[in-house]
Amino acid sequence: AKQAEQLEIQAPKVEYHDKVLTSKTTYTTTIVAKEIGMSAMKVNKELKRIGVQYKQRGTWVLSSKYQNKGYAMTSTHAYTNAHGETRTTILTEWTEEGRKFIHELHENKKI
């Protein structure tokens, strides 16, 4: 009976994990920042301050401690510059797990 009670308590968390945290959807820093009442610039600055990320050639990159936790993904985007040349840029976006991580950092007053 106690085991059944524990399973019932944990069922919503398992469902959240299965449906949300395993989603392939990603979010820009701007979207996640707005959810916690900050600007993307401020969030990036704070994540850098606490060692979560750093900037490499104009792109935010997770530090080695965080890079394999599934918090972020990168995607390449093509664009045409002012001289008509095709260029590419890499954007870092947050996964559901990364979004949750940032929210937890904010709730725990780390950012």
C-alpha positions in Angstrom: 0.0 0.0 0.0 2.9 2.4 0.9 4.5 1.6 -2.5 1.3 2.4 -4.4 1.0 5.7 -2.5 4.6 6.6 -3.4 3.9 5.8 -7.1 0.8 7.9 -7.1 2.8 10.8 -5.6 5.6 10.5 -8.2 3.3 9.9 -11.2 2.9 13.7 -12.1 6.7 14.1 -11.9 7.3 11.1 -14.2 4.6 12.4 -16.6 6.3 15.9 -16.6 9.6 14.3 -17.4 8.3 12.1 -20.1 6.2 14.8 -21.8 8.2 18.0 -21.2 11.8 17.4 -20.3 12.4 15.0 -23.2 10.8 17.4 -25.7 13.0 18.5 -28.6 11.7 22.1 -28.5 14.3 24.8 -27.8 13.9 28.3 -26.5 16.0 31.5 -27.1 17.6 33.1 -24.1 15.2 36.0 -24.6 12.1 33.8 -24.1 13.6 32.1 -21.0 14.7 35.5 -19.6 11.3 37.1 -20.0 9.8 34.2 -18.0 11.9 35.1 -15.0 11.6 38.9 -15.4 15.1 39.5 -16.8 16.6 40.6 -20.1 18.6 38.1 -22.2 21.6 40.3 -21.8 21.3 40.1 -18.0 20.8 36.3 -18.0 23.8 35.7 -20.3 25.9 38.0 -18.0 24.8 36.2 -14.9 25.3 32.7 -16.4 28.8 33.8 -17.4 29.5 35.2 -13.9 28.6 31.9 -12.2 30.6 29.8 -14.8 27.8 28.2 -16.7 28.8 29.7 -20.0 31.3 31.9 -21.9 31.5 33.6 -25.2 33.5 32.1 -28.1 33.7 34.1 -31.3 30.4 35.7 -30.7 28.5 32.6 -29.6 27.6 31.6 -26.1 29.0 28.2 -25.2 28.4 26.1 -22.1 31.4 25.4 -19.9 32.6 21.9 -19.7 30.8 21.2 -16.4 27.5 21.9 -18.1 28.0 21.0 -21.8 26.8 17.4 -21.6 23.8 17.8 -19.4 21.4 18.5 -22.3 20.7 22.1 -21.3 21.4 23.7 -24.7 21.6 22.9 -28.4 23.2 24.9 -31.2 21.9 25.4 -34.7 23.4 27.0 -37.7 21.6 29.8 -39.5 22.5 31.3 -42.9 22.1 34.9 -43.7 23.2 37.4 -46.3 25.4 40.3 -45.1 25.5 43.9 -46.3 27.9 42.9 -49.2 25.5 40.3 -50.5 27.7 37.4 -49.2 26.1 34.3 -47.7 27.4 33.8 -44.1 26.4 31.5 -41.3 26.1 32.0 -37.5 25.6 29.6 -34.7 22.8 30.2 -32.2 22.7 28.6 -28.8 19.2 27.7 -27.6 17.9 26.2 -24.4 16.2 22.9 -24.1 13.3 22.2 -21.7 15.9 20.8 -19.3 18.0 24.0 -19.7 15.0 26.2 -19.2 14.2 24.4 -16.0 17.9 24.8 -14.9 17.8 28.5 -15.5 14.5 28.8 -13.6 16.0 26.9 -10.7 19.1 29.1 -10.7 16.8 32.2 -10.5 14.6 30.7 -7.8 17.7 29.9 -5.7 19.0 33.5 -6.1 22.1 32.4 -8.1 21.2 34.6 -11.0 
